[in-house]
Amino acid sequence: VFGETPLPVNRAELYAKADSLGATRQEKTSTTPPQPSPGYADPPPKPAEPGESSDAAKPGIASKKPGEPSAKPSESPPPVEPFTVEDTERGVRLSVRDIRFIADSDAIIPNEGWRLDAIAETLLLIPGGQFLVEGHTADVGNPAGEKKLSVQRARKIADELCRRGLKGEQFIFTGYGGTRPIGDNATAEGRALNRRVEITILE
């Protein structure tokens, strides 16, 4: 359970596995965002009320400016790396950049499966490990919808990793919507960076 002290992480083995999978190593960051209370994730988001704008379900997906044609998720080329690896004060963090979901939902497009396989392979090196999954979206001007969708998608990633051999009790998840950008939301490239899921191996 998350009240217990996490098991030590063999970083050398973890980095070797990440390297073998083609992951990119980032410089260490000293910034530690607030950690959610241990135990359980945020409550499940409520369904949209009748008459609610469909834009509430689109944060993290919408990356076009007014007047631009919509792009289908499958039109984006797959990423060249499964995830990036970064040392933080809380532990090693795996960041899945520009993770692609079906619009308006937490359904992951089929050709993202290889990335989830790679993450699961890495986390399975840490039996009994504890993992914090954090969802982030681009900021498209709908904070409430972005928050809901980021939590849903973080939960979906945790569920998919459990299907690949991890255990549900190893995960806690939350979402921050578009409040913690790492790219410029005024550009398509920046919004792609902001649409991400970060998995921290707690130590």
Long-range contacts (C-beta under 8 A, 24 or more apart in sequence): 1-39, 1-169, 2-38, 2-39, 2-130, 2-172, 2-202, 3-38, 3-39, 6-91, 6-129, 6-130, 6-202, 6-203, 7-126, 7-127, 7-128, 7-129, 8-203, 9-91, 9-92, 9-126, 9-129, 9-201, 9-203, 10-125, 10-126, 11-92, 13-125, 14-85, 14-92, 14-122, 14-125, 14-126, 14-201, 15-85, 17-121, 17-122, 17-125, 18-83, 18-85, 18-94, 18-122, 21-82, 21-118, 21-121, 21-122, 22-80, 22-81, 22-82, 23-81, 23-82, 23-83, 23-84, 23-85, 23-94, 23-118, 23-122, 24-81, 24-84, 24-85, 25-84, 25-85, 25-86, 26-84, 26-85, 26-86, 26-95, 27-86, 28-86, 28-87, 28-88, 29-86, 29-87, 29-88, 30-89, 31-88, 32-88, 32-89, 32-90, 33-176, 33-180, 35-90, 35-132, 36-132, 36-172, 36-174, 38-172, 39-172, 40-172, 41-151, 41-154, 41-155, 41-172, 41-173, 41-174, 42-151, 42-173, 42-174, 42-175, 44-155, 45-148, 45-149, 45-151, 45-152, 54-104, 55-140, 55-142, 55-145, 56-142, 56-144, 56-145, 56-148, 57-104, 57-105, 57-145, 57-148, 57-149, 58-103, 58-104, 58-140, 58-142, 58-145, 58-149, 59-137, 59-138, 59-139, 59-140, 59-142, 59-145, 59-146, 59-149, 59-150, 59-177, 59-178, 60-101, 60-135, 60-136, 60-137, 60-138, 60-146, 60-149, 60-150, 60-153, 60-178, 60-194, 60-195, 61-101, 61-103, 61-104, 61-137, 61-195, 62-138, 62-140, 63-138, 63-188, 63-191, 63-192, 63-195, 64-188, 73-100, 73-101, 73-102, 73-103, 73-109, 74-109, 74-111, 76-100, 78-111, 78-112, 78-114, 79-115, 82-114, 82-115, 82-118, 82-119, 83-115, 83-118, 83-119, 83-199, 88-200, 90-132, 90-200, 90-202, 90-203, 91-200, 91-201, 91-202, 91-203, 92-200, 92-201, 92-203, 93-198, 93-199, 93-200, 93-201, 94-119, 94-122, 94-123, 94-198, 94-199, 94-200, 94-201, 95-196, 95-197, 95-198, 95-199, 96-157, 96-196, 96-197, 96-198, 96-199, 97-192, 97-193, 97-195, 97-196, 98-192, 98-193, 98-195, 98-196, 99-153, 99-157, 99-195, 99-196, 99-197, 100-195, 101-153, 101-156, 106-149, 106-152, 106-153, 106-155, 106-156, 107-156, 108-156, 108-157, 108-160, 116-157, 116-160, 116-161, 116-164, 117-164, 119-161, 119-199, 120-161, 120-164, 120-165, 120-166, 123-161, 123-166, 123-199, 123-201, 124-165, 124-166, 126-201, 128-170, 129-170, 129-201, 129-202, 130-170, 130-172, 130-201, 130-202, 131-158, 131-161, 131-166, 131-170, 131-171, 131-172, 131-199, 131-200, 131-201, 131-202, 132-171, 132-172, 132-173, 132-174, 132-199, 132-200, 132-202, 133-157, 133-158, 133-171, 133-172, 133-173, 133-174, 133-197, 133-198, 133-199, 134-173, 134-174, 134-175, 134-176, 134-197, 134-198, 134-199, 134-200, 135-173, 135-174, 135-175, 135-176, 135-197, 136-175, 136-176, 136-177, 136-178, 136-180, 136-181, 136-194, 136-195, 136-196, 136-197, 136-198, 137-175, 137-177, 137-178, 137-194, 137-195, 138-178, 138-181, 138-185, 138-190, 138-191, 138-192, 138-194, 138-195, 139-177, 139-178, 139-179, 139-181, 139-185, 139-194, 140-178, 140-185, 140-191, 143-177, 143-178, 143-179, 145-177, 146-177, 146-178, 146-179, 147-175, 147-176, 147-177, 148-175, 148-177, 149-175, 149-177, 150-175, 150-176, 150-177, 151-175, 153-197, 154-197, 157-197, 157-199
